[in-house]
Amino acid sequence: MKKKSVALMLSLMMTAGLLAGCGNDAGKDTGNAGADAGGGAATDAGAPADTQEPADAADAGDADADAEKEPITLSVFWWGSQLRNERTQKILDMYAEDHPYITFDGQFSDDYWTRLTTLAAGHTMPDVVQMVYIYMPQYVEKGMLVDLTPYIEDGTIDVSNVQESILETAHFGDGIYAICNGVNVSALFYNKTLLDEAGIEIHDYMTIEEFKDICREVHEKTGYKTSLSYGALTNDFLPYLLRGEGKHLWGDGALGVDSAEDLVPFFQLYEDGIKEGWHIDPSIYVERNRGQVEEDPMVYGSSPENMSWCGFYASNQLVAMQSAAPEGMDIALTTFPTSDAKASLWLNPSQFFCVSTDSEHPDEAAALINYITNSVECNNVLLGERGVPISSVVAEAIAENQSPDDQEVIAYINNVVAPNCSPIDPPNPPSSSEIFGVLDGLTEKVIYGELTAQEAAEQFFEQANAILAE
């Protein structure tokens, strides 16, 4: 997708009409609530815009109330790039200035899920934790997340102008256990500068064979290799490819595919890339944190031999990736390759913020989530780095401050994905993290030449089904 000037309207919240194209009416009972967004939101003080008291009076009242409160510490845990770390820490500092009785313990980790699992096992989870759609059911099922419904009902978290469908992405049983930070989509990032110089053009909705042809051509003309989704977005890549074939990864108590043969094409991509020489050598990851933007071979490396022309990411990571790129490198985005783009593509709720049941200060944690959701001042710092904001008021207010990359992401979501996608799958089963660990290990063995694609597919089919049957 070529960079282009984007009108201000494209920088606003994605409209209900566009998002309806992904089947938002799939229903809350099935878990297929689409990741749409729209409507307004409260102003910074948390009251509806038409009833909010004057800012000076409200601030004075809040200051007097805060002065009487006992000091507390709120821990907030997230993952992400250095850009996200800096912006998140800044908004926590801003919130603490307005609420001097609160001190923040901001924590971020490259090994986020392993660390969170350990904290959960010890019942020492931070007050506020960043979460994703695929893992949320596991934490809800184990009673580790606070039901935010009471905070929504009493106005602590104002969702009066947020569409029901975006709330439904965190709806399990009778509760709502998180508030979405924004909307994003899976995307293939590519080094547009490199490809332009080589005379190679990219178009949206590439097929698998077209993508492989591009990989071969780039390697032949430039020496740059390809880094397929490996450890970072493999969790999205396999379901994405299967959806393109009219299949789904998850079934009822078993994998949703009929046999191991349905899984072979996924592993075959890696096997072909290694055998034909266009896939990057996996040894470069030995001393790197996979999934860490700044260490990705697309932007980090000493020569074309250990660098990639592309990367598989979530769309909201474009700003961080461009920030980490060498000077003069222009990064663009397009769709993942697939046999059927419409069937494969879906709109993601980006990350969520949840309150852990280990928190001793759930009221204050909920109020912080409201601030992140509804404060224009806060979002003028975050600038949609976690995804398109769910508040149209916030999205409109921050549009003029967003970079061309931010606007390109919004245009990509609105113009390329939203009109041509299908409903999101239901949340993953509780054992999915273990199964994705198996997938990652088998993918690594294919890349190292220890297994063929056929062998890896058979082992994954057998092992994943055994885990699901437990």
N, C-alpha and C positions, 0 to 999 in steps of 0.2 A: 504494500500500500504506500503510494508516494506521499511525501509530506506536502501539505498544502495549507493555504490560509483557511482557517476555520471561523465561520461567523460566530458571533457571541452566543447566538441561540444554541449552538451545538455544545457550548460549555455549560449549559444549564442541565438540570436533572433529566435523565432519560424519561421520555413520556410514557404514559400508560399504554398508548396505542402501539408504540414500537415494541414494548415489552410483551404485550399480549401476543405478539408473533411467536413467542417461545412457549405458549400454552400455559399462561398463568392460572387458568381455571382448572388445572389438573387436580386441584382439591387438596385441602389440608389433611384429610384422612389418609391419603396415600403418601404424603410427604413430598409430592411433586409440585409444591408451591414454587412458582417461577421467581427468579431473582429480579423482579421488577422494582421500580422505585417511582416516586412522584409525590405531589402534594407538598405542603409547606411544613414548617416546624415552628416551635416556639422560639422566642427571642432568647437572648443570653440568660436572662434571669429565670427562665423556665416557665413563665406564665404565658398563656396565649397572647398573641400580638395585640388583639383588640382590648384586652383587659389589663395589660401589664402596667404597673404603676411607673411614674417617672423614674428614670435611671438613678438620679441623685438620691431620691428618697429611698429607693430599694437598696442601693449600695450602703447608705447610712444605716438602714435597719439591719442588713446582713452583718455589717462591721460590728455593730453593738452586740448582736447575738453571738457572733464568733468570739468576741472578747471574753465571754462568760464560759466558753466551752473548755473542757479539759484537753490538753495536748494529746494528739494521737499520731501514729505513724501508719500510713497506708502503703502496702507493697503492691507494685504493678509489674507484671511479667509479660514480656513480648519477645518476638524474634524479628529479624529483618536486617536490612542493610545499615550501613553507617548513617546514611541520610535519614532513614526512619528513626534510628536511635537518637540522633540529634534533635529532630523535630518533636519526637515524643517527649524527650526530657525537657525541652523548652516549654511545652504546654503544661507539663506538670509543675514546672517552676512558676509559670503564670498563675496557675490555679492556687498554688500555695501562697502567692503574694496576696491574693484576694481572700484566702482562708488561712490566716496565720497560725491557727491552732493545729493545722495539718502539716506534717513532714512526710515527704515521699521517699520510699525506698524503691527507686526505679531499677529494674533488673532486665537484662536481655541476654539471650544465649544462642550460640550457633547450634548447639545440640539440644534444642528446645524440648522436643517431645520426650527424649530420654530423661531429661532433668525433671520435666513436669510429672512424668510417671513416678519417679522416685519421690518427689514431694507429695504427690497424692497418696502414695502408699504409706507415708509417714504422717499423713494428715497435717501437713505443714504447707499447703498450697498458699500462694500469695492471695491478697484480698481480691485483686482484679487480674484476670488472666486473659490473654489473647487466645482465641479459639478458631477452629475452622469447622465447616459444615460436616466434613466426613468423619471427624473424631468426636463431635459433640455428643452423639447418642451414648457413647461409652461412658462419658463422664456423668451424663444425666442418669443413666441406668444404675450407676454405682452411688448415686446420691451425693455427688461432689460439687454440684452447681446449685445456686440459689434460684428458686422460681421468682422471676422478676415481675410477675403479674400484679402483686400488691403495690409495687412501686409505680407500675404503669397506671393502675386504677386510682392511686392517690395523687398522681401528677408529679411525683418525684422524677420520673422519667417520662417526659412529654412526647407522646407519639400520636397526638391528636390529628396531625396532618400527614402521617406516614401511611402509605397504603397497606392494607391488611396482608397482602401477599408477601411483602418483605418481612413482616413480623412472623409470618408462618414458617419461614425458613429456620426459626429457632423454637418452633412450637412442637413439644413432645408431650403426649398425654394431655393433661389439663393445664400445663404450664408453658410459659415462655422463659427460656433459660439464658437468653443472650440478646444483645442488640447488635445488629449488623453495622459494620463501619462503612460499608459501601458495596458497590457492584463492580465486578471485573469479569474477564474472560481469559481463557487460555490463548496464548499467542506465540507464534514463531517470530523471534527477533532476528534480524539479519544485518550484517555490516553493509549498508547501502553504498557507502563510499567505495569499498572494495569491489562490489559487484558492478557499480557504474563504471569504474575504471577498466574492468574486464569485459564490459559490454554484455553483461548478463542481466536479464530482466526477470523480475519476480511478479507473479500475479496471485491474487487471492483465490482460495478454493483449489489449491493444487491437489492432484491425486498423488498416491504413493509413488507411482512410477515416475511422474513428473518431478517429484521431489528428489528421488534417487538420481535421475538424470542431471539435475542441478548440482547435486553433491559431487558427481563425477566430473562435471564441467568445471566447477569451481576449483577442485583439486588439480585438475589438468592445467588450468590456466594460471592459477595463483599459488599453488602449493598449500593453501589453507585446507584444513580438514573439517569434518563435521562432528560435533558433539551432540549425540542424541540425548533425549531425556534419560538421565541416569542418576537416580537417587533424589533428584529435586522434584520434578513433575512426573515421574514415572507413574505415580498414583493417579494422575489425570490421563496420561498418554495411552495406557492400555484400554481403559474404559472408552476413551475417545475413538480409538481405532475400531473397537468392537461395535460401538454404536453405528459407525459407518457401514458395518456389515449387517445391520439389523439385529444385533445381539447385545446383551448386557452382561457385565461381569458378575453381578450378584443375582442369585435366584433365591428360592425359599429353602433355607438351610443347606444350600450347596451353591457352587458356581452356576451362573446363568447360561453358560455355554454347554453345548451337547457333548463335546469331546475335546481332547487335547489338540485336535487338528485346527480348531477354531483359534487357538493361541499361537500356532506356529508363525503366522505372518508377523506378529509383534517381534518375536525373537529373531526372525529371519532378517529383519532390517539391520540388526546389530551384526549378525553373522556375515551378511553380504558386505557391510561397510568395512569390517576387519579384513575379510578375504580380498576385497577389491582395493583396499588401501586408502579409502577416503574417510574412514572413521578414525577419530583421534585415538592415540594409544592410551589405554586406561591407566598406565603407570603415572601419568601426570597428576592423577588425583590422590596419589599416596600421601603427599604432604599438603594437600589442600582440603578445605572444608567444602564439600560438595553442596551446591545450593547457595553458597555465599556469593553475592553479586561481584564483589571486588576481586574474587579469586577465580571467576569463571573464565574458561579459555577463550571466550569471545572477546574479552577486554584485557586479559592478562596472559602474557607469554613472551618468550624471547625470540621466537621465529614462527613462520607459517606452519612449520611441522608440528608445533605443539599448541597451535591456536585454531579456533573454530570460526567459521564464517557466520554461524547461527547459534541460537540457543532457544530452548523451550522454557517459556516463563508464563507468569500471570501478567495480564496487560498493565496492571498498576505498577509493575516493576520497571517500566520503561524509563521513568525519570531517574531512578537510582542507577540503572544500567548505563544510561547516557552520561550520568555524572561520573561513573567509574571508568568510562571509556577514554582511551588516549585522545589527546587533542587532535581535532581534524576528522575523527570518526563519527559519521552520522549513522545512527541506528534507526531502522524502520521496523514495522511489524506487519505480519500477515497471518493467515490462518494456518493451523497445523495441517499437514497433509492427511488426506482421508479419501476413502472411496465415495463417500456421500457427505458433503459438507453440511447440508441441512440436518441430516440425521445425527451427525457427530456433535455439532456446535450446541452449546448451552450457555446460559448466563449464570455466573456464579455469584452467590453472596460472597463477598470478599472475606476478610477476617471478621470476627465478632469480638466483643468484650463481654466477659461473664464475671459474676461474683462467686467466689468459692464458698462452700459451706464451712470452710476452716476460718473464714474471716470473722474477726471480733468486731468489725465495724461495717456491717453490710449496708447500713443506711448511707454512710458517707461514700462507700464504694459505688452505690447506685447513683448518688448525686454526681459523682465524677463521670460516670457513663453518660448521664444526661448532658453534662458540659461538653463532652467530646462529640456528642450527637448534634447538639443544637447551638453551640456558641460559634458565632461568625468569627470572633476574634481568634478562637482556638483553631478554627479551620483555615484561617488565613495563614497560619503557620504550617498546618498539616498539608494543605493544598491538594487534597485528594490522593495522597501517596498510598493509602490503603484501599483505594477504589473510589468510584464516583459516589459522593455523599448521598445518603438516603433522604436528606432534606433539600427540597427545591429552593427554599429560602437561603440555605447555606451555599448551595451550588451556584445560585445566581450571584450571591454577594462576593464569592471568591473568584468568579470567572475572570474578571479583569486582571487578577494577579497571577493567574496560571500561565505557565510557560507554553511555548508551542508544542512541546512534547506532551504535556497534560492534555492540551486540546486535541492533539492527534489521537490520543487514546480514546477520548470521548467520541470523536468522529468515527473511529474504528468500531467502537461498541455500537453506536447508533446506526451507522451506515452499512457496515459489513456483517456484523454478527446478529444484531437484534432482528433485522428483517428476514433472516435466513437461518433459524435455529429451532431446536426442539426443547421440550421440558427437561429440566434437570432430573437426574435419577434420584430415587429415595436415598436417604443417608446410608452410609456403609454399615455393615453389621459390626457388632462390638469387637470381633476378632480381626477386623480388617488391618489394623496396624501390624499384627503378627504376620498376616498373609502378604502384605506389601513388603515386609522384611524378607520373606521368602523370595518374592519376585525380584527384589533388588539383588539378592545374593545369586540367584540363577542368571540374571542378566549379566552380572559381573563375570560369571564363569563362561558365558558365551563370548563376551568381549575378550577374555583371556585365552579363548580357544580350548577351554577345558570341557565344554559341552557343545553339541550341535543345537541348532534351533529346535529340531524335533525332540531331542532328549530333554531340553529345558522345558518345552511345552508339556511333555508327558509328566515330568517331575512336578511342575507347578500344578497341573491338573490334579494329580494324586495328593500332593501335600496340602493344597488349599482346601480341597474337599474334606480331607481328614480333619483339618482344623475346624471347619464349619460344622462338622458332624459331632464335635465334642460337646 
